[in-house]
Amino acid sequence: MAPPGDDDAAAAAAATARGDAFAADLERGPDIMVNSQRLSTGSALSGIGSALSSTNSSIMGEDAQPDAAEEWGPQHPCYPHLNPHVPVGSPEYEKTRIIRVRRDWLLQGDLAPTFSSLYPDILDPAGMSQEEFRRVIDKLNSELVPIFNPYSWRNILDNVLGLATGWLWDDLGFTAAKTRLRNLERWIEQWNEEKEKAFAGEEGVIPPKIVPLRQTGYMTLDIQIPDPELAPASPTTPTAEHDGPDSLPAAPPPAALHGAMYPSVPAE
């Protein structure tokens, strides 16, 4: 029989070992949890890698269609939008639509607003030919780039004079940017007047009209045309090539779910 002192020492050593192991378990967790975490991390990384390696995939691993912009809808260049520049209850709201020309960020980036030269074919029956459209785009882009270029010598001079006069130079409208923008707005008004005169002899025909750029914040070029009375975009069902959240299978009915979780046990 071992003396009492040896038993106490052995018990203390065993308690210390259990405490160290318990502390390590608290920090690390059981081995099965560590292994499962490693497996889940590896599977998650492999899933992200496969999603990003696809050429037609988005960052969320969802298949993206490269020709989505060509589908009929609000993103299509020929889509007739409701006219937000007139009162809702006015006759123009019912009889006119807006064709939006997007900005072309590849020309000057965010240095100056420039618009795309992609011609919407829906403008042809509305009275604006492709040559006229390209002439308008070239005129706007050639004027807007030097107006908004902060590195032009005239804009730098206007900034210095504005700072020296306590921005009185800007308030009085002596800057070249404001002067050229007013001239550009007058040119748009003249273009609209010429179209109205050209269509004056045709009764009931609405001529095309360019909306002032100040109303769109220079983000889009809105062209008002008669309502082409096109059908709206029909909802499409997701296909196997492009599966979204709507294509996920529906949840099973409560009865089936209850039967799967709690199978019935035959009576003895």
Backbone as CSV, one residue per row, in Angstrom:
resi,resn,N_x,N_y,N_z,CA_x,CA_y,CA_z,C_x,C_y,C_z
1,MET,0.861,-1.192,0.000,0.000,0.000,0.000,0.885,1.225,0.000
2,ALA,0.595,2.161,-0.933,1.437,3.355,-1.079,1.135,4.321,0.028
3,PRO,2.129,5.055,0.479,1.894,6.059,1.525,0.959,7.140,1.029
4,PRO,0.261,7.835,1.974,-0.704,8.891,1.585,-0.057,10.021,0.811
5,GLY,1.161,10.334,1.072,1.814,11.429,0.354,1.966,11.132,-1.119
6,ASP,2.296,9.867,-1.437,2.447,9.511,-2.855,1.116,9.580,-3.572
7,ASP,0.040,9.184,-2.919,-1.286,9.259,-3.568,-1.671,10.701,-3.869
8,ASP,-1.394,11.585,-2.915,-1.733,12.998,-3.151,-0.916,13.571,-4.294
9,ALA,0.368,13.194,-4.369,1.206,13.706,-5.458,0.728,13.184,-6.806
10,ALA,0.355,11.894,-6.856,-0.130,11.322,-8.112,-1.446,11.961,-8.534
11,ALA,-2.332,12.221,-7.565,-3.616,12.860,-7.884,-3.397,14.274,-8.405
12,ALA,-2.456,15.010,-7.790,-2.177,16.378,-8.249,-1.606,16.381,-9.650
13,ALA,-0.705,15.405,-9.956,-0.130,15.337,-11.303,-1.189,15.017,-12.333
14,ALA,-2.100,14.099,-11.978,-3.174,13.751,-12.904,-4.098,14.931,-13.143
15,ALA,-4.391,15.702,-12.096,-5.262,16.871,-12.243,-4.598,17.921,-13.112
16,THR,-3.290,18.107,-12.922,-2.570,19.081,-13.748,-2.587,18.674,-15.209
17,ALA,-2.390,17.378,-15.475,-2.414,16.901,-16.865,-3.777,17.096,-17.489
18,ARG,-4.840,16.797,-16.675,-6.195,16.991,-17.207,-6.475,18.464,-17.465
19,GLY,-5.973,19.346,-16.598,-6.190,20.788,-16.792,-5.514,21.291,-18.043
20,ASP,-4.254,20.807,-18.289,-3.554,21.229,-19.511,-4.285,20.742,-20.749
21,ALA,-4.730,19.502,-20.675,-5.451,18.975,-21.835,-6.762,19.712,-22.048
22,PHE,-7.441,20.053,-20.946,-8.717,20.764,-21.068,-8.509,22.159,-21.649
23,ALA,-7.429,22.843,-21.203,-7.144,24.166,-21.752,-6.818,24.086,-23.232
24,ALA,-6.043,23.067,-23.594,-5.715,22.912,-25.018,-6.951,22.618,-25.839
25,ASP,-7.862,21.814,-25.261,-9.097,21.504,-25.990,-9.957,22.737,-26.168
26,LEU,-9.983,23.615,-25.134,-10.774,24.837,-25.266,-10.246,25.727,-26.382
27,GLU,-8.940,25.819,-26.514,-8.353,26.673,-27.535,-8.399,26.042,-28.924
28,ARG,-8.179,24.750,-28.981,-8.094,24.084,-30.284,-9.374,23.387,-30.650
29,GLY,-10.079,22.837,-29.680,-11.276,22.066,-29.954,-10.919,20.623,-30.217
30,PRO,-11.934,19.780,-30.274,-11.672,18.362,-30.543,-11.031,18.160,-31.909
31,ASP,-10.326,17.031,-32.039,-9.655,16.744,-33.305,-10.645,16.611,-34.442
32,ILE,-11.821,16.087,-34.170,-12.788,15.907,-35.255,-13.268,17.246,-35.792
33,MET,-13.362,18.279,-34.892,-13.755,19.602,-35.350,-12.654,20.239,-36.168
34,VAL,-11.389,20.038,-35.750,-10.274,20.587,-36.519,-10.245,19.988,-37.913
35,ASN,-10.414,18.673,-38.001,-10.394,18.021,-39.314,-11.551,18.484,-40.180
36,SER,-12.744,18.639,-39.554,-13.887,19.080,-40.346,-13.695,20.505,-40.832
37,GLN,-13.080,21.368,-39.994,-12.823,22.723,-40.427,-11.840,22.758,-41.585
38,ARG,-10.836,21.893,-41.523,-9.877,21.843,-42.630,-10.557,21.392,-43.908
39,LEU,-11.416,20.391,-43.778,-12.110,19.914,-44.972,-13.050,20.963,-45.524
40,SER,-13.795,21.651,-44.629,-14.729,22.668,-45.109,-13.990,23.829,-45.740
41,THR,-12.835,24.225,-45.156,-12.060,25.306,-45.746,-11.526,24.912,-47.110
42,GLY,-11.056,23.698,-47.237,-10.558,23.242,-48.530,-11.642,23.183,-49.570
43,SER,-12.828,22.694,-49.179,-13.920,22.632,-50.144,-14.376,24.013,-50.534
44,ALA,-14.369,24.968,-49.568,-14.782,26.330,-49.905,-13.800,26.977,-50.858
45,LEU,-12.489,26.772,-50.604,-11.497,27.336,-51.513,-11.586,26.724,-52.888
46,SER,-11.831,25.425,-52.943,-11.966,24.792,-54.255,-13.190,25.294,-54.976
47,GLY,-14.277,25.578,-54.227,-15.479,26.113,-54.865,-15.250,27.500,-55.417
48,ILE,-14.534,28.352,-54.649,-14.246,29.700,-55.128,-13.336,29.641,-56.341
49,GLY,-12.369,28.769,-56.306,-11.459,28.665,-57.439,-12.171,28.244,-58.711
50,SER,-13.067,27.291,-58.596,-13.766,26.846,-59.792,-14.694,27.917,-60.316
51,ALA,-15.273,28.739,-59.397,-16.181,29.790,-59.857,-15.419,30.885,-60.581
52,LEU,-14.243,31.250,-60.057,-13.487,32.328,-60.676,-12.750,31.873,-61.925
53,SER,-12.518,30.596,-62.062,-11.787,30.126,-63.231,-12.638,30.101,-64.478
54,SER,-13.959,30.142,-64.318,-14.841,30.120,-65.476,-14.865,31.492,-66.124
55,THR,-14.892,31.530,-67.443,-14.910,32.796,-68.167,-16.266,33.447,-68.144
56,ASN,-17.325,32.685,-67.989,-18.680,33.226,-67.993,-19.317,33.119,-66.619
57,SER,-18.533,33.372,-65.569,-19.028,33.268,-64.208,-18.832,34.587,-63.506
58,SER,-19.705,34.851,-62.534,-19.597,36.052,-61.742,-18.818,35.754,-60.474
59,ILE,-18.663,36.767,-59.625,-17.888,36.606,-58.404,-18.598,35.695,-57.422
60,MET,-19.917,35.542,-57.547,-20.668,34.675,-56.656,-20.768,33.249,-57.180
61,GLY,-20.056,32.941,-58.247,-20.111,31.598,-58.794,-21.314,31.354,-59.666
62,GLU,-22.029,32.397,-60.039,-23.236,32.258,-60.838,-22.887,32.477,-62.295
63,ASP,-23.358,31.612,-63.159,-23.055,31.727,-64.572,-23.637,33.018,-65.110
64,ALA,-22.791,33.815,-65.768,-23.213,35.088,-66.339,-23.228,34.983,-67.848
65,GLN,-24.265,35.519,-68.459,-24.381,35.485,-69.899,-23.663,36.678,-70.496
66,PRO,-22.705,36.465,-71.401,-21.964,37.588,-71.961,-22.822,38.495,-72.816
67,ASP,-23.935,37.991,-73.388,-24.779,38.799,-74.254,-26.034,39.264,-73.539
68,ALA,-25.951,39.476,-72.211,-27.139,39.884,-71.459,-27.592,41.275,-71.865
69,ALA,-26.642,42.163,-72.288,-27.015,43.518,-72.668,-27.828,43.545,-73.955
70,GLU,-27.746,42.486,-74.782,-28.481,42.445,-76.027,-29.893,41.921,-75.846
71,GLU,-30.245,41.422,-74.680,-31.594,40.951,-74.450,-32.539,42.134,-74.345
72,TRP,-33.787,41.914,-74.746,-34.769,42.985,-74.728,-35.151,43.323,-73.293
73,GLY,-34.986,44.583,-72.945,-35.274,45.046,-71.605,-34.781,46.465,-71.425
74,PRO,-34.844,46.999,-70.213,-34.414,48.390,-69.985,-32.961,48.653,-70.335
75,GLN,-32.106,47.609,-70.360,-30.707,47.815,-70.699,-30.454,47.836,-72.204
76,HIS,-31.457,47.503,-72.996,-31.290,47.487,-74.450,-31.257,48.920,-74.982
77,PRO,-30.391,49.215,-75.968,-30.306,50.595,-76.481,-31.606,51.097,-77.100
78,CYS,-32.436,50.212,-77.625,-33.679,50.621,-78.285,-34.895,50.559,-77.368
79,TYR,-34.707,50.301,-76.101,-35.856,50.151,-75.211,-36.512,51.506,-74.973
80,PRO,-37.820,51.649,-75.209,-38.500,52.926,-74.969,-38.899,53.070,-73.497
81,HIS,-38.250,53.981,-72.800,-38.542,54.225,-71.391,-39.705,55.208,-71.257
82,LEU,-40.386,55.148,-70.123,-41.381,56.156,-69.814,-40.714,57.521,-69.689
83,ASN,-41.458,58.548,-70.064,-40.891,59.895,-70.111,-40.934,60.524,-68.716
84,PRO,-39.796,60.635,-68.029,-39.809,61.243,-66.692,-39.664,62.755,-66.717
85,HIS,-39.548,63.361,-67.901,-39.310,64.795,-68.019,-40.594,65.594,-68.219
86,VAL,-41.742,64.949,-68.213,-43.034,65.622,-68.372,-43.937,65.185,-67.230
87,PRO,-44.975,65.952,-66.917,-45.910,65.525,-65.855,-46.571,64.197,-66.185
88,VAL,-46.878,63.436,-65.145,-47.419,62.093,-65.343,-48.789,62.143,-66.010
89,GLY,-49.616,63.114,-65.680,-50.955,63.170,-66.238,-51.060,63.904,-67.552
90,SER,-49.940,64.343,-68.131,-49.982,65.118,-69.373,-50.125,64.206,-70.575
91,PRO,-50.606,64.734,-71.721,-50.696,63.906,-72.940,-49.331,63.444,-73.446
92,GLU,-48.276,64.241,-73.207,-46.937,63.836,-73.660,-46.462,62.580,-72.929
93,TYR,-46.888,62.422,-71.689,-46.481,61.229,-70.941,-47.065,59.965,-71.548
94,GLU,-48.261,60.084,-72.127,-48.907,58.925,-72.734,-48.438,58.686,-74.169
95,LYS,-48.035,59.744,-74.865,-47.755,59.620,-76.295,-46.270,59.598,-76.629
96,THR,-45.397,59.830,-75.671,-43.963,59.881,-75.954,-43.215,58.888,-75.080
97,ARG,-42.035,58.532,-75.550,-41.121,57.665,-74.815,-39.707,58.243,-74.916
98,ILE,-38.813,57.716,-74.098,-37.440,58.206,-74.023,-36.485,57.086,-74.446
99,ILE,-35.586,57.415,-75.364,-34.482,56.527,-75.741,-33.226,57.064,-75.071
100,ARG,-32.614,56.237,-74.234,-31.449,56.670,-73.459,-30.162,56.196,-74.128
101,VAL,-29.293,57.156,-74.395,-27.957,56.872,-74.931,-26.989,56.900,-73.755
102,ARG,-26.298,55.817,-73.540,-25.406,55.717,-72.382,-24.124,56.508,-72.599
103,ARG,-23.460,56.757,-71.484,-22.132,57.372,-71.560,-21.099,56.343,-71.987
104,ASP,-20.117,56.809,-72.730,-19.016,55.970,-73.181,-17.806,56.279,-72.303
105,TRP,-17.556,55.395,-71.338,-16.478,55.624,-70.376,-15.107,55.307,-70.953
106,LEU,-15.048,54.718,-72.148,-13.759,54.378,-72.740,-13.102,55.567,-73.442
107,LEU,-13.844,56.615,-73.714,-13.271,57.762,-74.429,-12.434,58.638,-73.502
108,GLN,-13.059,59.119,-72.415,-12.362,60.008,-71.487,-12.462,59.553,-70.037
109,GLY,-13.049,58.379,-69.805,-13.219,57.923,-68.433,-14.179,58.836,-67.690
110,ASP,-13.825,59.203,-66.461,-14.643,60.136,-65.693,-14.110,61.557,-65.773
111,LEU,-13.187,61.825,-66.707,-12.657,63.175,-66.866,-13.697,64.122,-67.438
112,ALA,-14.509,63.629,-68.399,-15.536,64.445,-69.031,-16.652,63.525,-69.498
113,PRO,-17.897,63.990,-69.486,-19.008,63.156,-69.970,-18.984,63.035,-71.492
114,THR,-18.914,61.827,-71.975,-18.983,61.530,-73.409,-19.997,60.421,-73.614
115,PHE,-20.682,60.449,-74.746,-21.787,59.537,-74.998,-21.440,58.562,-76.112
116,SER,-22.081,57.404,-76.045,-21.807,56.326,-76.988,-22.352,56.675,-78.365
117,SER,-21.637,56.249,-79.391,-22.059,56.467,-80.778,-22.818,55.274,-81.346
118,LEU,-23.215,54.329,-80.486,-24.009,53.190,-80.943,-25.407,53.666,-81.302
119,TYR,-25.782,53.482,-82.550,-27.042,54.039,-83.053,-28.211,53.131,-82.706
120,PRO,-29.212,53.634,-81.972,-30.430,52.849,-81.740,-31.306,52.877,-82.986
121,ASP,-31.582,51.725,-83.550,-32.352,51.662,-84.798,-33.773,52.178,-84.643
122,ILE,-34.266,52.251,-83.415,-35.630,52.719,-83.211,-35.764,54.210,-83.502
123,LEU,-34.634,54.939,-83.597,-34.689,56.363,-83.901,-34.966,56.629,-85.376
124,ASP,-34.723,55.658,-86.239,-34.919,55.870,-87.678,-36.378,56.153,-88.022
125,PRO,-37.350,55.317,-87.601,-38.742,55.662,-87.900,-39.250,56.874,-87.119
126,ALA,-38.527,57.269,-86.068,-38.949,58.444,-85.296,-38.510,59.748,-85.929
127,GLY,-37.677,59.696,-86.974,-37.272,60.910,-87.667,-35.850,61.343,-87.412
128,MET,-35.003,60.491,-86.844,-33.603,60.830,-86.596,-32.741,59.763,-87.244
129,SER,-32.114,60.116,-88.349,-31.316,59.154,-89.100,-30.003,58.873,-88.387
130,GLN,-29.307,57.878,-88.914,-28.024,57.516,-88.311,-26.991,58.621,-88.509
131,GLU,-26.992,59.262,-89.664,-26.045,60.359,-89.900,-26.316,61.527,-88.962
132,GLU,-27.602,61.845,-88.755,-27.938,62.930,-87.840,-27.562,62.575,-86.407
133,PHE,-27.762,61.334,-86.031,-27.400,60.894,-84.680,-25.891,61.005,-84.461
134,ARG,-25.102,60.556,-85.428,-23.647,60.644,-85.279,-23.191,62.109,-85.246
135,ARG,-23.856,62.970,-85.992,-23.492,64.392,-85.961,-23.763,64.990,-84.588
136,VAL,-24.883,64.626,-83.983,-25.199,65.124,-82.645,-24.197,64.607,-81.618
137,ILE,-23.853,63.330,-81.687,-22.901,62.750,-80.722,-21.530,63.394,-80.875
138,ASP,-21.081,63.585,-82.110,-19.776,64.220,-82.320,-19.765,65.651,-81.803
139,LYS,-20.861,66.366,-82.004,-20.940,67.749,-81.514,-20.888,67.791,-79.988
140,LEU,-21.649,66.936,-79.336,-21.684,66.942,-77.873,-20.345,66.525,-77.282
141,ASN,-19.770,65.448,-77.801,-18.501,64.965,-77.239,-17.368,65.961,-77.462
142,SER,-17.330,66.577,-78.647,-16.258,67.530,-78.934,-16.364,68.789,-78.084
143,GLU,-17.565,69.119,-77.621,-17.731,70.296,-76.768,-17.544,69.966,-75.289
144,LEU,-18.014,68.806,-74.869,-17.976,68.480,-73.444,-16.574,68.170,-72.950
145,VAL,-15.729,67.593,-73.801,-14.382,67.221,-73.350,-13.566,68.448,-72.950
146,PRO,-13.445,69.478,-73.783,-12.665,70.654,-73.321,-13.370,71.444,-72.218
147,ILE,-14.695,71.368,-72.138,-15.391,72.114,-71.089,-15.071,71.554,-69.710
148,PHE,-15.080,70.231,-69.582,-14.898,69.599,-68.278,-13.453,69.176,-68.013
149,ASN,-12.547,69.445,-68.926,-11.157,69.055,-68.722,-10.523,69.972,-67.678
150,PRO,-10.184,69.457,-66.505,-9.632,70.335,-65.456,-8.200,70.783,-65.735
151,TYR,-7.550,70.205,-66.732,-6.149,70.532,-67.003,-5.990,71.512,-68.160
152,SER,-7.078,72.019,-68.719,-6.963,73.016,-69.780,-6.525,74.356,-69.179
153,TRP,-5.818,75.148,-69.986,-5.257,76.389,-69.447,-6.344,77.371,-69.037
154,ARG,-7.478,77.366,-69.772,-8.543,78.316,-69.413,-9.221,77.919,-68.100
155,ASN,-9.440,76.630,-67.881,-10.038,76.201,-66.613,-9.103,76.473,-65.437
156,ILE,-7.806,76.303,-65.659,-6.851,76.614,-64.593,-6.853,78.111,-64.295
157,LEU,-6.937,78.944,-65.352,-6.991,80.393,-65.151,-8.270,80.800,-64.424
158,ASP,-9.393,80.177,-64.784,-10.651,80.492,-64.103,-10.598,80.106,-62.628
159,ASN,-9.945,79.004,-62.312,-9.811,78.608,-60.911,-8.960,79.601,-60.125
160,VAL,-7.891,80.102,-60.746,-7.033,81.072,-60.063,-7.782,82.383,-59.853
161,LEU,-8.499,82.847,-60.887,-9.258,84.086,-60.753,-10.402,83.931,-59.746
162,GLY,-11.031,82.749,-59.728,-12.084,82.527,-58.750,-11.561,82.547,-57.333
163,LEU,-10.380,81.969,-57.117,-9.778,81.983,-55.786,-9.355,83.390,-55.386
164,ALA,-8.854,84.179,-56.347,-8.390,85.536,-56.037,-9.552,86.472,-55.743
165,THR,-10.708,86.237,-56.350,-11.861,87.123,-56.155,-12.874,86.556,-55.162
166,GLY,-12.520,85.529,-54.431,-13.467,84.942,-53.494,-14.644,84.290,-54.195
167,TRP,-14.381,83.650,-55.334,-15.369,82.938,-56.166,-16.414,83.879,-56.761
168,LEU,-16.137,85.186,-56.745,-17.033,86.136,-57.418,-16.958,85.965,-58.928
169,TRP,-15.810,85.565,-59.417,-15.629,85.310,-60.851,-16.567,84.193,-61.319
170,ASP,-16.741,83.174,-60.503,-17.648,82.084,-60.856,-19.119,82.492,-60.717
171,ASP,-19.421,83.264,-59.671,-20.809,83.652,-59.449,-21.327,84.558,-60.562
172,LEU,-20.483,85.367,-61.125,-20.892,86.250,-62.213,-20.972,85.536,-63.562
173,GLY,-20.550,84.292,-63.625,-20.650,83.526,-64.868,-19.594,83.854,-65.890
174,PHE,-18.425,84.305,-65.444,-17.363,84.658,-66.376,-16.470,83.482,-66.754
175,THR,-16.679,82.343,-66.143,-15.827,81.189,-66.451,-16.153,80.649,-67.838
176,ALA,-15.142,80.077,-68.466,-15.343,79.540,-69.816,-16.238,78.316,-69.803
177,ALA,-16.198,77.534,-68.734,-17.014,76.322,-68.676,-18.506,76.664,-68.686
178,LYS,-18.923,77.638,-67.877,-20.335,78.003,-67.847,-20.771,78.647,-69.148
179,THR,-19.905,79.446,-69.742,-20.256,80.090,-71.012,-20.440,79.062,-72.116
180,ARG,-19.540,78.102,-72.208,-19.641,77.101,-73.271,-20.797,76.141,-73.021
181,LEU,-21.118,75.869,-71.752,-22.283,75.029,-71.466,-23.580,75.729,-71.857
182,ARG,-23.661,77.037,-71.637,-24.849,77.775,-72.072,-24.967,77.756,-73.590
183,ASN,-23.853,77.892,-74.284,-23.886,77.827,-75.747,-24.305,76.441,-76.228
184,LEU,-23.873,75.403,-75.545,-24.249,74.045,-75.932,-25.742,73.804,-75.697
185,GLU,-26.275,74.340,-74.626,-27.713,74.205,-74.377,-28.522,74.964,-75.429
186,ARG,-28.026,76.107,-75.854,-28.719,76.849,-76.917,-28.667,76.084,-78.230
187,TRP,-27.562,75.391,-78.480,-27.477,74.592,-79.702,-28.499,73.457,-79.675
188,ILE,-28.701,72.834,-78.521,-29.703,71.770,-78.397,-31.111,72.338,-78.624
189,GLU,-31.366,73.535,-78.090,-32.672,74.156,-78.320,-32.889,74.462,-79.797
190,GLN,-31.872,74.928,-80.473,-31.998,75.201,-81.906,-32.238,73.916,-82.694
191,TRP,-31.581,72.843,-82.284,-31.798,71.572,-82.975,-33.245,71.112,-82.795
192,ASN,-33.785,71.269,-81.607,-35.178,70.898,-81.369,-36.135,71.772,-82.178
193,GLU,-35.838,73.063,-82.288,-36.696,73.951,-83.072,-36.666,73.586,-84.550
194,GLU,-35.505,73.206,-85.051,-35.419,72.801,-86.458,-36.234,71.541,-86.722
195,LYS,-36.237,70.616,-85.797,-37.038,69.400,-85.963,-38.536,69.715,-85.907
196,GLU,-38.925,70.644,-85.041,-40.335,71.021,-84.971,-40.787,71.676,-86.276
197,LYS,-39.936,72.509,-86.866,-40.288,73.131,-88.143,-40.344,72.089,-89.259
198,ALA,-39.452,71.104,-89.221,-39.442,70.084,-90.266,-40.681,69.212,-90.222
199,PHE,-41.253,68.987,-89.029,-42.435,68.132,-88.873,-43.715,68.954,-88.711
200,ALA,-43.625,70.269,-88.945,-44.810,71.109,-88.734,-45.909,70.798,-89.741
201,GLY,-45.549,70.402,-90.955,-46.555,70.127,-91.966,-47.272,68.804,-91.784
202,GLU,-46.761,67.917,-90.935,-47.371,66.612,-90.720,-48.212,66.656,-89.449
203,GLU,-49.498,66.503,-89.629,-50.402,66.618,-88.490,-50.373,65.345,-87.640
204,GLY,-50.286,65.515,-86.337,-50.306,64.393,-85.412,-48.981,63.673,-85.251
205,VAL,-47.921,64.172,-85.905,-46.606,63.536,-85.812,-45.767,64.297,-84.794
206,ILE,-45.197,63.577,-83.838,-44.358,64.180,-82.795,-42.902,64.104,-83.237
207,PRO,-42.219,65.234,-83.362,-40.819,65.207,-83.805,-39.901,64.726,-82.685
208,PRO,-38.736,64.212,-83.008,-37.772,63.846,-81.957,-37.247,65.095,-81.255
209,LYS,-36.907,64.912,-80.006,-36.465,66.038,-79.182,-35.352,65.586,-78.246
210,ILE,-34.296,66.399,-78.180,-33.187,66.113,-77.275,-33.463,66.799,-75.949
211,VAL,-33.456,66.034,-74.888,-33.676,66.590,-73.546,-32.406,67.313,-73.103
212,PRO,-32.508,68.503,-72.522,-31.307,69.208,-72.043,-30.473,68.338,-71.115
213,LEU,-29.169,68.449,-71.287,-28.261,67.595,-70.520,-28.291,67.909,-69.028
214,ARG,-28.678,69.131,-68.677,-28.740,69.479,-67.255,-29.830,68.675,-66.546
215,GLN,-30.872,68.280,-67.263,-31.947,67.518,-66.645,-31.543,66.075,-66.367
216,THR,-30.593,65.556,-67.092,-30.116,64.187,-66.872,-28.797,64.144,-66.108
217,GLY,-28.297,65.298,-65.695,-27.038,65.317,-64.956,-25.852,64.868,-65.790
218,TYR,-25.946,64.965,-67.114,-24.882,64.568,-68.035,-24.532,63.082,-67.917
219,MET,-25.445,62.294,-67.349,-25.208,60.863,-67.210,-25.740,60.083,-68.411
220,THR,-26.810,60.555,-69.040,-27.371,59.928,-70.226,-27.835,61.015,-71.176
221,LEU,-27.914,60.651,-72.452,-28.488,61.528,-73.469,-29.882,61.003,-73.771
222,ASP,-30.902,61.710,-73.296,-32.286,61.292,-73.469,-32.868,61.936,-74.721
223,ILE,-33.433,61.113,-75.586,-34.065,61.572,-76.822,-35.533,61.190,-76.763
224,GLN,-36.393,62.184,-76.862,-37.840,61.953,-76.803,-38.362,61.623,-78.195
225,ILE,-39.118,60.528,-78.294,-39.684,60.074,-79.558,-41.150,59.731,-79.340
226,PRO,-41.934,59.591,-80.416,-43.313,59.115,-80.241,-43.328,57.692,-79.708
227,ASP,-44.389,57.368,-79.012,-44.519,56.036,-78.432,-44.592,54.995,-79.546
228,PRO,-43.603,54.099,-79.653,-43.657,53.066,-80.701,-44.643,51.958,-80.402
229,GLU,-45.214,51.960,-79.192,-46.216,50.966,-78.787,-45.670,49.543,-78.923
230,LEU,-44.496,49.356,-78.337,-43.883,48.030,-78.311,-44.330,47.299,-77.069
231,ALA,-44.350,45.985,-77.166,-44.737,45.166,-76.012,-43.631,45.213,-74.976
232,PRO,-43.976,45.220,-73.698,-42.946,45.203,-72.650,-42.202,43.886,-72.637
233,ALA,-41.076,43.890,-71.964,-40.252,42.688,-71.880,-40.988,41.620,-71.098
234,SER,-41.073,40.430,-71.677,-41.760,39.332,-71.019,-40.822,38.638,-70.056
235,PRO,-41.315,38.214,-68.893,-40.428,37.524,-67.944,-40.003,36.187,-68.503
236,THR,-38.749,35.890,-68.328,-38.176,34.639,-68.817,-37.833,33.752,-67.654
237,THR,-37.943,32.471,-67.865,-37.591,31.507,-66.825,-36.122,31.173,-66.918
238,PRO,-35.429,31.020,-65.806,-34.011,30.700,-65.853,-33.772,29.327,-66.447
239,THR,-32.691,29.245,-67.195,-32.315,28.000,-67.847,-31.176,27.343,-67.095
240,ALA,-30.755,26.201,-67.630,-29.661,25.482,-66.972,-28.348,26.226,-67.101
241,GLU,-28.225,27.084,-68.165,-26.981,27.808,-68.341,-26.863,28.965,-67.361
242,HIS,-27.986,29.480,-66.878,-27.944,30.633,-65.977,-28.946,30.385,-64.853
243,ASP,-28.497,29.781,-63.824,-29.358,29.456,-62.694,-29.183,30.515,-61.633
244,GLY,-30.276,31.099,-61.198,-30.252,32.115,-60.167,-30.977,31.631,-58.928
245,PRO,-31.220,32.556,-57.999,-31.937,32.155,-56.767,-33.342,31.671,-57.049
246,ASP,-33.984,32.179,-58.154,-35.345,31.763,-58.442,-35.417,30.329,-58.943
247,SER,-34.297,29.789,-59.415,-34.313,28.448,-59.975,-34.050,27.367,-58.939
248,LEU,-33.864,27.742,-57.678,-33.617,26.742,-56.648,-34.886,25.940,-56.398
249,PRO,-34.765,24.683,-56.052,-35.965,23.875,-55.812,-36.714,24.370,-54.595
250,ALA,-38.019,24.245,-54.676,-38.856,24.709,-53.571,-38.682,23.799,-52.367
251,ALA,-39.001,24.333,-51.192,-38.868,23.558,-49.962,-39.908,22.448,-49.946
252,PRO,-39.585,21.290,-49.386,-40.542,20.184,-49.364,-41.720,20.527,-48.479
253,PRO,-42.863,19.931,-48.708,-44.031,20.209,-47.864,-43.781,19.777,-46.432
254,PRO,-44.491,20.391,-45.492,-44.242,20.054,-44.071,-44.459,18.585,-43.760
255,ALA,-45.437,17.953,-44.444,-45.697,16.541,-44.150,-44.521,15.670,-44.554
256,ALA,-43.990,15.941,-45.746,-42.850,15.134,-46.196,-41.628,15.383,-45.343
257,LEU,-41.433,16.658,-44.954,-40.289,16.963,-44.103,-40.418,16.298,-42.740
258,HIS,-41.621,16.278,-42.196,-41.821,15.650,-40.893,-41.617,14.146,-40.980
259,GLY,-42.040,13.564,-42.093,-41.846,12.128,-42.241,-40.403,11.742,-42.410
260,ALA,-39.614,12.652,-43.051,-38.200,12.338,-43.232,-37.433,12.466,-41.932
261,MET,-37.833,13.435,-41.091,-37.104,13.659,-39.847,-37.550,12.672,-38.754
262,TYR,-38.835,12.361,-38.736,-39.351,11.501,-37.705,-40.108,10.339,-38.376
263,PRO,-39.392,9.309,-38.814,-40.079,8.170,-39.454,-40.971,7.451,-38.460
264,SER,-42.038,6.985,-39.005,-43.003,6.275,-38.139,-42.458,4.892,-37.754
265,VAL,-42.726,4.515,-36.525,-42.251,3.243,-36.006,-43.465,2.288,-35.905
266,PRO,-43.381,1.148,-36.542,-44.528,0.245,-36.473,-44.795,-0.213,-35.049
267,ALA,-46.065,-0.335,-34.783,-46.455,-0.762,-33.429,-46.126,-2.247,-33.260
268,GLU,-45.738,-2.597,-32.034,-45.406,-3.986,-31.747,-46.659,-4.821,-31.558
